[in-house]
């Protein structure tokens, strides 16, 4: 068994699930533990992207005074 044969990948070009590293890295999302999980890759990627965006926004707010508090001089 070659490295990665037990993993599943979602091919972003063909929209098919692949077992192992069959396609170039730029065309793959994963790895996933199961074929079913890999088939859900588009939804998983959207969910992760949304969470990352929320995390980024939270980090951007770090150190910003709360709104409505007014600045002291």
ABEGO torsion letter per residue (X at the ends): XBBGAABBBBBAAAGBBBBEBABBAAABBOBBABAAAAAAAAAAAAAAAAAAAAAAAAAAABGBBBBGAEBBX
